[in-house]
Amino acid sequence: MMRAVDLYALPPEEFTAARDAAAKEAKELKALRRPSVAAWVVNTLVRREPALLEQLVQLGAALREATSAREGAQLRELTEQRHQLVQAVTDQAVVLADRDITAQVRTEVAHTLEAAMADPASAEAVMSGQLVRALSYAGFGDVDLEGAVAPVPKRQPAPRKDASKKLQRLEAAALEAQGALDDAVRLAERTATAHDAAEGEATTTAAAVQDHDGRVTELREQLRAAEQELNDVRARHGKAVKELDELRRKAERATKAVAEAQDVADLARKALDEARRS
């Protein structure tokens, strides 16, 4: 009988027909959704080259540790390795798909691999081999995994003819409680991971805030000095304007005095000429 993991090994175009056929024997398979092309490419990579995914996950853990420890040199080196490894694994995934892959699908595959590196919950989802859609990591917070992975169908065992209805209810309640516990454990793990990442980010940003505060204080001091210098220049300018006005008035008075002296000289010269003629 075909299982869910077997269905997700099929190309997307064959998925629906195979699922519907398998659901005739296992009705729980009917709810499974067809994977996108990018998700199928990643699922194929997981089945055929799981070691490559392990490398990605291990490098992602090393990056988170370097970020938390604020080891700048190591972080830069690991970041460069991440770009190279994601590129190489994406290339291998496209080769294993053995079909024409669009640039958009290739980008979605690369984003899914980056999410697996950045987020342990995403890594678990990718390693399941049952992705339904591509993943994307924005650089902070948790990756949205809602509807990203096919649920594992659980077939309920046929009740024994001699089992009481009470026992059946207890068994159903126990299964539901176990499922709730599993969900709570996964949520706790994701929360712990998010907390660690947030703590590292908080440490990094606190240092950045301190640096910027120092720079702001320095700039404020420079601004106060510049304002004081501007006030001094304005005072000197005002004084110079007043002196210029005073000099202008003196120049006007001197010009007037010269004109008056010239008139007196002209009258004297005229009188002298008349005296000489007489």
Rosetta silent file (secondary structure, phi, psi, omega in degrees, C-alpha in Angstrom):
SEQUENCE: MMRAVDLYALPPEEFTAARDAAAKEAKELKALRRPSVAAWVVNTLVRREPALLEQLVQLGAALREATSAREGAQLRELTEQRHQLVQAVTDQAVVLADRDITAQVRTEVAHTLEAAMADPASAEAVMSGQLVRALSYAGFGDVDLEGAVAPVPKRQPAPRKDASKKLQRLEAAALEAQGALDDAVRLAERTATAHDAAEGEATTTAAAVQDHDGRVTELREQLRAAEQELNDVRARHGKAVKELDELRRKAERATKAVAEAQDVADLARKALDEARRS
SCORE:     score description
SCORE:     0.000 S_00000001
   1 L     0.000  137.541 -177.931    0.000    0.000    0.000 S_00000001
   2 L   -74.004  135.920  178.714    1.317    3.452   -0.909 S_00000001
   3 L  -100.768  171.693  179.682    2.273    5.695    2.000 S_00000001
   4 H   -60.810  -43.998 -178.865    2.300    9.497    2.260 S_00000001
   5 H   -62.912  -30.506  176.971    6.090    9.627    1.904 S_00000001
   6 H   -70.301  -38.368  179.582    5.793    7.555   -1.272 S_00000001
   7 H   -63.636  -38.777 -177.878    3.258    9.960   -2.714 S_00000001
   8 L   -78.277   -0.912  172.302    5.564   12.928   -2.106 S_00000001
   9 L   -86.943  -13.514 -178.395    8.280   11.133   -4.030 S_00000001
  10 L   -83.014  151.408  173.026    6.161   11.424   -7.176 S_00000001
  11 L   -58.483  149.041 -176.613    6.324   14.395   -9.575 S_00000001
  12 H   -53.958  -36.471 -177.144    3.573   16.933   -8.820 S_00000001
  13 H   -70.278  -17.053  178.885    1.666   16.123  -12.001 S_00000001
  14 H   -99.449   -7.363 -170.671    1.329   12.470  -10.918 S_00000001
  15 H   -64.725  -52.202 -171.740    0.478   13.199   -7.309 S_00000001
  16 H   -59.808  -47.460 -179.004   -3.288   13.727   -7.423 S_00000001
  17 H   -63.067  -42.739 -179.690   -4.136   10.597   -9.380 S_00000001
  18 H   -66.423  -39.160  178.735   -1.844    8.433   -7.226 S_00000001
  19 H   -63.631  -45.903 -179.191   -3.261    9.930   -4.019 S_00000001
  20 H   -62.420  -37.303  178.710   -6.850    9.335   -5.065 S_00000001
  21 H   -67.984  -42.215 -179.746   -6.035    5.732   -5.968 S_00000001
  22 H   -68.478  -30.373 -177.947   -4.249    5.138   -2.662 S_00000001
  23 L   -68.045  -15.329  177.145   -7.103    6.769   -0.737 S_00000001
  24 L   -66.888  -29.412  177.421   -9.392    3.927   -1.796 S_00000001
  25 L   -98.980  -29.299 -179.317   -7.489    1.709    0.637 S_00000001
  26 L  -131.894   94.038 -173.948   -6.412    4.412    3.118 S_00000001
  27 H   -60.463  -26.109 -178.144   -8.977    7.189    3.349 S_00000001
  28 H   -64.957  -17.845  179.496   -6.682    9.311    5.528 S_00000001
  29 H   -75.472  -18.213 -174.902   -4.490    9.922    2.445 S_00000001
  30 H   -61.750  -28.122 -176.378   -7.279   11.820    0.689 S_00000001
  31 H   -79.560   -8.619 -177.411   -6.529   14.989    2.699 S_00000001
  32 L   -68.252  139.985 -179.011   -2.933   15.224    1.449 S_00000001
  33 L   -98.259  149.369  178.689   -2.203   18.232   -0.773 S_00000001
  34 L   -69.421  136.149 -179.655   -0.187   18.211   -3.965 S_00000001
  35 L   -76.709  152.108  171.655    3.307   19.694   -3.510 S_00000001
  36 L   -70.754  167.487 -179.655    4.515   22.706   -5.460 S_00000001
  37 H   -62.728  -42.549 -179.346    7.335   22.103   -7.947 S_00000001
  38 H   -62.566  -43.215  178.490    9.869   23.749   -5.614 S_00000001
  39 H   -62.134  -41.064  178.763    8.702   21.615   -2.666 S_00000001
  40 H   -63.427  -39.400  178.367    8.960   18.472   -4.804 S_00000001
  41 H   -61.058  -44.151  179.394   12.515   19.403   -5.853 S_00000001
  42 H   -66.387  -41.502  177.583   13.518   19.762   -2.195 S_00000001
  43 H   -58.998  -40.653  178.348   11.744   16.495   -1.272 S_00000001
  44 H   -63.371  -41.859  178.251   13.688   14.734   -4.036 S_00000001
  45 H   -61.079  -42.301 -179.184   16.947   16.174   -2.699 S_00000001
  46 H   -61.731  -41.659 -177.859   16.131   14.925    0.813 S_00000001
  47 H   -72.045  -35.594 -171.760   15.520   11.385   -0.404 S_00000001
  48 H   -99.460  -26.157 -179.257   18.534   11.155   -2.678 S_00000001
  49 L  -136.432   60.544 -177.826   21.173   13.373   -1.004 S_00000001
  50 H   -61.821  -27.946 -179.090   20.306   13.597    2.716 S_00000001
  51 H   -62.888  -33.960  178.497   23.973   14.228    3.600 S_00000001
  52 H   -64.827  -40.049  178.004   23.861   17.579    1.794 S_00000001
  53 H   -66.230  -36.676  177.343   20.921   18.653    3.922 S_00000001
  54 H   -61.048  -40.891  177.751   22.792   17.566    7.042 S_00000001
  55 H   -60.526  -43.528  178.781   25.681   19.847    6.033 S_00000001
  56 H   -60.194  -47.170 -177.314   23.282   22.749    5.629 S_00000001
  57 H   -63.546  -42.927  179.840   21.687   22.155    9.006 S_00000001
  58 H   -64.295  -40.881  178.432   25.053   21.838   10.767 S_00000001
  59 H   -65.993  -37.204  177.500   26.349   25.045    9.161 S_00000001
  60 H   -62.175  -40.611  177.876   23.148   26.826   10.197 S_00000001
  61 H   -64.055  -40.414  178.817   23.697   25.745   13.820 S_00000001
  62 H   -64.103  -38.662  177.942   27.287   27.011   13.657 S_00000001
  63 H   -63.323  -41.694  179.836   26.058   30.369   12.309 S_00000001
  64 H   -65.527  -39.493  178.246   23.586   30.742   15.187 S_00000001
  65 H   -64.572  -43.163  179.731   26.310   29.954   17.718 S_00000001
  66 H   -64.340  -36.713  178.549   28.683   32.493   16.135 S_00000001
  67 H   -66.067  -44.303  179.743   25.912   35.108   16.154 S_00000001
  68 H   -64.104  -37.589 -178.455   25.142   34.484   19.832 S_00000001
  69 H   -82.688   -5.868 -179.544   28.846   34.638   20.717 S_00000001
  70 L    56.219   42.902  178.315   29.295   37.801   18.596 S_00000001
  71 L   -91.718   91.152 -172.062   32.328   36.263   16.893 S_00000001
  72 H   -58.710  -48.477 -176.700   32.576   38.667   13.970 S_00000001
  73 H   -63.736  -45.893 -179.940   35.413   37.040   12.025 S_00000001
  74 H   -65.694  -37.809 -179.952   33.953   33.557   12.300 S_00000001
  75 H   -63.057  -42.360  178.417   30.486   34.871   11.456 S_00000001
  76 H   -63.809  -40.592 -179.875   31.734   36.504    8.261 S_00000001
  77 H   -65.823  -44.722 -179.634   33.523   33.302    7.237 S_00000001
  78 H   -67.170  -34.625  178.575   30.495   31.112    7.972 S_00000001
  79 H   -63.716  -41.396  176.951   28.192   33.531    6.131 S_00000001
  80 H   -63.906  -41.551  177.451   30.349   33.223    3.018 S_00000001
  81 H   -62.389  -37.213  179.774   30.280   29.426    3.379 S_00000001
  82 H   -61.522  -47.676 -179.977   26.495   29.577    3.690 S_00000001
  83 H   -58.961  -44.183 -178.195   26.115   31.419    0.386 S_00000001
  84 H   -66.613  -42.286 -177.310   28.420   28.962   -1.356 S_00000001
  85 H   -68.991  -42.510  178.182   26.787   25.874    0.157 S_00000001
  86 H   -60.262  -42.276  178.727   23.230   27.024   -0.595 S_00000001
  87 H   -61.798  -45.732 -177.322   24.260   27.711   -4.199 S_00000001
  88 H   -66.368  -43.072 -178.795   25.942   24.309   -4.545 S_00000001
  89 H   -69.481  -36.550  176.276   23.065   22.363   -2.965 S_00000001
  90 H   -62.082  -44.049  177.228   20.518   24.254   -5.065 S_00000001
  91 H   -58.004  -43.740 -179.018   22.478   23.319   -8.192 S_00000001
  92 H   -66.795  -38.336  178.661   22.491   19.659   -7.109 S_00000001
  93 H   -62.322  -40.655  178.951   18.752   19.722   -6.360 S_00000001
  94 H   -65.594  -39.130  178.561   18.042   21.040   -9.865 S_00000001
  95 H   -64.233  -44.435 -178.169   20.210   18.298  -11.365 S_00000001
  96 H   -66.484  -28.481  179.187   18.418   15.585   -9.367 S_00000001
  97 H   -64.747  -30.386  175.793   15.023   16.918  -10.473 S_00000001
  98 L    54.962   46.242  176.296   16.007   15.984  -14.056 S_00000001
  99 L  -159.101  168.231  178.506   13.553   18.404  -15.652 S_00000001
 100 L   -68.961  126.001 -179.546   13.377   22.014  -16.774 S_00000001
 101 L  -117.312  127.609 -179.972   13.324   24.263  -13.705 S_00000001
 102 L   -73.909  163.095  178.211   12.319   27.914  -13.971 S_00000001
 103 H   -61.992  -35.712  179.819   14.311   30.695  -12.346 S_00000001
 104 H   -64.509  -44.782  179.236   11.405   31.299   -9.945 S_00000001
 105 H   -63.966  -41.607  178.983   11.370   27.672   -8.788 S_00000001
 106 H   -59.731  -42.645  178.468   15.153   27.719   -8.375 S_00000001
 107 H   -62.739  -41.646  179.254   14.864   30.829   -6.190 S_00000001
 108 H   -64.336  -37.273  176.979   12.147   29.161   -4.070 S_00000001
 109 H   -62.983  -46.536  179.835   14.382   26.099   -3.598 S_00000001
 110 H   -61.813  -41.472  179.022   17.268   28.313   -2.448 S_00000001
 111 H   -64.274  -36.966  178.434   14.986   30.208   -0.029 S_00000001
 112 H   -64.924  -42.363  179.157   13.750   26.899    1.410 S_00000001
 113 H   -65.359  -39.387  178.004   17.320   25.732    2.011 S_00000001
 114 H   -63.896  -39.259  177.841   18.179   29.056    3.669 S_00000001
 115 H   -63.464  -40.091  178.688   15.146   28.693    5.961 S_00000001
 116 H   -62.518  -33.631  178.475   16.306   25.168    6.917 S_00000001
 117 H   -72.876  -37.200 -171.888   19.695   26.630    7.890 S_00000001
 118 H   -83.187  -26.443 -169.720   18.237   29.496    9.903 S_00000001
 119 L  -134.618  118.594 -178.924   15.463   27.707   11.787 S_00000001
 120 H   -56.644  -38.629  179.076   15.595   24.230   13.423 S_00000001
 121 H   -63.878  -37.499  177.399   11.834   23.757   12.990 S_00000001
 122 H   -68.044  -37.683  177.665   12.208   24.498    9.272 S_00000001
 123 H   -61.236  -42.116  178.264   15.108   22.043    9.069 S_00000001
 124 H   -63.399  -40.868  179.449   12.874   19.359   10.575 S_00000001
 125 H   -63.156  -44.654  179.918   10.130   20.192    8.095 S_00000001
 126 H   -64.016  -44.397 -176.968   12.525   19.972    5.143 S_00000001
 127 H   -67.975  -14.251  177.658   14.083   16.706    6.347 S_00000001
 128 L   -66.559  -23.574 -177.524   10.618   15.113    6.532 S_00000001
 129 L    72.545   14.352 -176.852   10.642   14.874    2.735 S_00000001
 130 L  -129.637   39.885  175.980    6.967   15.842    2.708 S_00000001
 131 E   -66.925  141.918  176.757    7.030   19.555    1.955 S_00000001
 132 L  -103.036  -31.098  179.114    3.889   20.905    0.336 S_00000001
 133 L  -142.426  165.742  178.891    5.181   24.405   -0.403 S_00000001
 134 L   -72.463  158.183  177.886    8.456   26.314   -0.380 S_00000001
 135 L  -108.472  162.660  178.797    9.680   28.073    2.774 S_00000001
 136 L  -149.353  134.497  179.628   11.047   31.575    3.196 S_00000001
 137 L  -114.350  123.751 -175.415   13.083   33.173    6.002 S_00000001
 138 L   -84.627   -5.454  179.760   12.873   36.966    6.386 S_00000001
 139 L   105.914   -7.099  176.901   15.968   37.254    8.556 S_00000001
 140 L  -159.020  158.152  179.271   14.227   37.419   11.938 S_00000001
 141 L    74.311 -173.660 -179.772   11.472   35.625   13.831 S_00000001
 142 L   -85.599  153.355  174.767   10.084   32.163   13.101 S_00000001
 143 L   -78.828  138.130  178.395    9.559   30.742    9.623 S_00000001
 144 L   -72.824  110.785 -178.993    5.903   30.400    8.664 S_00000001
 145 L  -107.580    6.356 -179.186    5.326   26.616    8.544 S_00000001
 146 L   -59.868  118.387  178.673    1.539   26.771    8.431 S_00000001
 147 L    69.482   13.627 -176.793    0.455   24.235    5.800 S_00000001
 148 L   -85.363  -24.424 -176.287    4.051   23.759    4.622 S_00000001
 149 E  -122.997  138.408  177.963    4.370   20.080    5.562 S_00000001
 150 L   -67.375  132.102  177.124    1.939   17.264    4.870 S_00000001
 151 L   -66.715  146.907  178.639    0.471   15.897    8.105 S_00000001
 152 L   -79.314  114.068 -179.057    1.383   12.315    8.847 S_00000001
 153 L   -64.347  134.045  177.267   -1.843   10.336    8.373 S_00000001
 154 L  -114.438  115.013  179.541   -2.654    8.167   11.362 S_00000001
 155 L   -81.079  129.391  177.975   -4.811    5.181   10.677 S_00000001
 156 L   -81.676  130.373  178.395   -7.034    4.304   13.561 S_00000001
 157 L   -65.307  145.694  179.331   -6.971    0.608   14.415 S_00000001
 158 L   -64.195  130.847 -178.113  -10.242   -1.163   13.978 S_00000001
 159 L   -64.666  141.993  177.464  -11.937   -1.445   17.354 S_00000001
 160 L   -69.761  142.680 -177.533  -12.095   -4.903   18.846 S_00000001
 161 L   -60.978  -28.698 -177.402  -15.542   -6.309   18.833 S_00000001
 162 L   -93.365    2.132 -179.846  -15.300   -7.000   22.528 S_00000001
 163 L   -78.469  141.006 -179.641  -13.987   -3.481   23.422 S_00000001
 164 L   -79.741  160.605  177.995  -16.391   -1.271   25.296 S_00000001
 165 H   -65.121  -33.293  178.478  -17.381    2.194   24.043 S_00000001
 166 H   -63.007  -42.692  179.094  -15.787    3.705   27.136 S_00000001
 167 H   -63.479  -39.521  178.741  -12.453    2.128   26.274 S_00000001
 168 H   -62.973  -40.613  179.078  -12.718    3.473   22.726 S_00000001
 169 H   -65.967  -39.245  178.935  -13.353    6.987   24.065 S_00000001
 170 H   -65.009  -40.426  178.890  -10.374    6.694   26.405 S_00000001
 171 H   -64.062  -42.134  179.283   -8.132    5.543   23.563 S_00000001
 172 H   -64.530  -41.310  178.780   -9.273    8.447   21.390 S_00000001
 173 H   -64.754  -38.220  179.257   -8.688   10.911   24.237 S_00000001
 174 H   -64.819  -42.786  178.127   -5.210    9.457   24.837 S_00000001
 175 H   -62.546  -41.876  179.777   -4.303    9.835   21.153 S_00000001
 176 H   -65.174  -41.020  178.867   -5.576   13.413   21.156 S_00000001
 177 H   -64.927  -39.976  178.334   -3.612   14.197   24.315 S_00000001
 178 H   -63.698  -41.149  177.267   -0.452   12.685   22.834 S_00000001
 179 H   -62.498  -41.636  178.030   -0.902   14.792   19.714 S_00000001
 180 H   -63.863  -38.923  177.964   -1.369   17.904   21.847 S_00000001
 181 H   -63.606  -44.581  178.688    1.767   16.997   23.807 S_00000001
 182 H   -59.846  -43.137  179.036    3.772   16.555   20.605 S_00000001
 183 H   -63.122  -40.956 -179.454    2.555   19.927   19.364 S_00000001
 184 H   -65.440  -39.280  178.963    3.456   21.545   22.691 S_00000001
 185 H   -63.405  -45.844  178.875    6.956   20.047   22.625 S_00000001
 186 H   -62.417  -40.634  178.771    7.564   21.311   19.080 S_00000001
 187 H   -63.991  -40.509  178.848    6.232   24.740   20.047 S_00000001
 188 H   -63.685  -40.535  179.070    8.518   24.802   23.093 S_00000001
 189 H   -64.339  -44.568  179.061   11.521   23.887   20.958 S_00000001
 190 H   -64.315  -39.079  179.755   10.716   26.592   18.417 S_00000001
 191 H   -64.006  -42.840  179.232   10.135   29.102   21.227 S_00000001
 192 H   -62.609  -41.972  178.875   13.476   28.247   22.843 S_00000001
 193 H   -64.298  -42.983  179.322   15.241   28.635   19.513 S_00000001
 194 H   -64.155  -37.603  178.455   13.480   31.939   18.859 S_00000001
 195 H   -62.771  -45.112  179.750   14.425   33.103   22.366 S_00000001
 196 H   -61.528  -43.439 -179.997   18.087   32.292   21.786 S_00000001
 197 H   -64.723  -41.546 -179.969   18.050   34.094   18.454 S_00000001
 198 H   -66.070  -36.974  178.753   16.260   37.092   19.973 S_00000001
 199 H   -64.400  -42.741  176.884   18.734   37.183   22.860 S_00000001
 200 H   -63.606  -41.315  178.796   21.647   37.219   20.423 S_00000001
 201 H   -65.290  -38.573  179.564   19.980   39.917   18.371 S_00000001
 202 H   -64.105  -40.433  178.512   19.287   41.933   21.529 S_00000001
 203 H   -63.348  -44.635 -179.786   22.942   41.720   22.545 S_00000001
 204 H   -63.191  -46.540 -177.877   24.068   42.810   19.093 S_00000001
 205 H   -69.744  -29.891  177.513   21.590   45.672   18.883 S_00000001
 206 H   -63.443  -41.923  177.430   22.419   46.816   22.430 S_00000001
 207 H   -64.518  -40.006  179.652   26.043   47.260   21.401 S_00000001
 208 H   -65.095  -40.056  178.586   24.918   49.077   18.259 S_00000001
 209 H   -62.753  -42.159  179.015   22.649   51.357   20.310 S_00000001
 210 H   -61.827  -43.766  178.417   25.542   52.160   22.651 S_00000001
 211 H   -61.311  -44.322 -178.512   27.782   52.981   19.701 S_00000001
 212 H   -68.181  -35.582  177.709   25.111   55.185   18.129 S_00000001
 213 H   -61.781  -42.728  177.642   24.430   56.913   21.450 S_00000001
 214 H   -61.907  -41.707  179.430   28.111   57.798   21.682 S_00000001
 215 H   -65.589  -39.995  179.399   28.083   59.069   18.137 S_00000001
 216 H   -63.961  -41.806  178.072   24.913   61.109   18.784 S_00000001
 217 H   -61.072  -43.414  179.175   26.506   62.652   21.882 S_00000001
 218 H   -62.219  -44.102 -179.787   29.600   63.537   19.864 S_00000001
 219 H   -66.051  -36.121  178.073   27.502   65.065   17.080 S_00000001
 220 H   -64.838  -40.428  177.362   25.472   67.051   19.594 S_00000001
 221 H   -63.406  -41.623  177.270   28.661   68.472   21.069 S_00000001
 222 H   -63.398  -37.915  179.324   29.862   69.359   17.586 S_00000001
 223 H   -65.197  -43.525  178.268   26.492   70.983   16.893 S_00000001
 224 H   -62.179  -41.375  178.190   26.686   73.070   20.074 S_00000001
 225 H   -63.332  -41.855 -179.940   30.224   74.167   19.178 S_00000001
 226 H   -65.168  -39.581  178.913   29.092   75.024   15.640 S_00000001
 227 H   -65.150  -40.304  178.289   26.115   76.998   16.973 S_00000001
 228 H   -63.309  -42.548  178.663   28.404   78.923   19.350 S_00000001
 229 H   -64.035  -39.091  178.012   30.782   79.647   16.505 S_00000001
 230 H   -63.181  -42.482  178.636   27.848   80.763   14.359 S_00000001
 231 H   -62.414  -41.196  178.361   26.663   83.128   17.099 S_00000001
 232 H   -62.206  -44.330  179.707   30.183   84.559   17.386 S_00000001
 233 H   -62.650  -41.322  179.176   30.376   85.080   13.633 S_00000001
 234 H   -63.304  -39.388  179.034   26.952   86.738   13.651 S_00000001
 235 H   -64.398  -44.166  178.663   28.084   89.088   16.456 S_00000001
 236 H   -63.826  -37.715  178.561   31.243   90.001   14.556 S_00000001
 237 H   -64.000  -42.274  179.357   29.187   90.512   11.429 S_00000001
 238 H   -62.931  -41.870  178.740   26.801   92.832   13.270 S_00000001
 239 H   -63.680  -42.399 -179.576   29.705   94.805   14.663 S_00000001
 240 H   -64.029  -37.402  178.812   31.295   95.030   11.212 S_00000001
 241 H   -64.026  -42.515  178.946   27.990   96.244    9.729 S_00000001
 242 H   -62.960  -45.000  179.063   27.767   98.976   12.358 S_00000001
 243 H   -61.144  -39.166  178.683   31.364  100.036   11.724 S_00000001
 244 H   -63.447  -41.907  178.665   30.681  100.052    7.995 S_00000001
 245 H   -63.307  -42.568  179.888   27.653  102.310    8.475 S_00000001
 246 H   -63.282  -42.664  177.802   29.695  104.671   10.651 S_00000001
 247 H   -64.997  -35.891  179.213   32.485  104.788    8.069 S_00000001
 248 H   -64.912  -41.601  179.531   29.944  105.405    5.347 S_00000001
 249 H   -65.177  -41.473  177.611   28.511  108.357    7.282 S_00000001
 250 H   -61.566  -41.711  179.525   32.013  109.750    7.883 S_00000001
 251 H   -62.197  -39.845  179.547   32.794  109.372    4.191 S_00000001
 252 H   -64.322  -42.549  179.542   29.615  111.259    3.300 S_00000001
 253 H   -65.191  -39.496  179.054   30.558  114.060    5.735 S_00000001
 254 H   -64.336  -40.487  179.040   34.092  114.196    4.341 S_00000001
 255 H   -62.465  -41.949  179.508   32.717  114.350    0.804 S_00000001
 256 H   -64.917  -41.194  179.737   30.439  117.210    1.792 S_00000001
 257 H   -64.068  -39.304  178.281   33.336  119.030    3.495 S_00000001
 258 H   -62.290  -42.375 -179.508   35.484  118.610    0.369 S_00000001
 259 H   -63.916  -42.266 -179.472   32.684  120.039   -1.768 S_00000001
 260 H   -65.915  -40.702  178.711   32.252  122.984    0.552 S_00000001
 261 H   -63.831  -35.884  179.192   36.043  123.573    0.607 S_00000001
 262 H   -65.586  -39.722  179.151   36.059  123.399   -3.164 S_00000001
 263 H   -63.618  -42.426  179.676   33.336  126.076   -3.337 S_00000001
 264 H   -63.669  -42.109 -179.729   35.342  128.309   -0.978 S_00000001
 265 H   -63.413  -40.056  179.896   38.488  127.795   -3.047 S_00000001
 266 H   -63.158  -41.705 -179.903   36.590  128.644   -6.241 S_00000001
 267 H   -66.320  -39.772 -179.682   35.266  131.876   -4.679 S_00000001
 268 H   -65.651  -42.734 -179.912   38.744  132.827   -3.454 S_00000001
 269 H   -62.287  -40.372 -178.864   40.264  132.136   -6.849 S_00000001
 270 H   -64.786  -41.597  179.444   37.558  134.234   -8.493 S_00000001
 271 H   -65.342  -39.430  178.588   38.170  137.128   -6.099 S_00000001
 272 H   -62.959  -42.317 -179.242   41.895  136.927   -6.709 S_00000001
 273 H   -63.028  -40.957 -178.863   41.375  137.052  -10.466 S_00000001
 274 H   -66.775  -37.078  179.856   39.155  140.114  -10.165 S_00000001
 275 H   -65.534  -39.177 -179.130   41.720  141.819   -7.906 S_00000001
 276 H   -67.141  -38.820 -178.763   44.460  141.222  -10.409 S_00000001
 277 H   -69.615  -31.588 -179.687   42.440  142.656  -13.278 S_00000001
 278 L   -84.180    0.000    0.000   41.654  145.792  -11.348 S_00000001
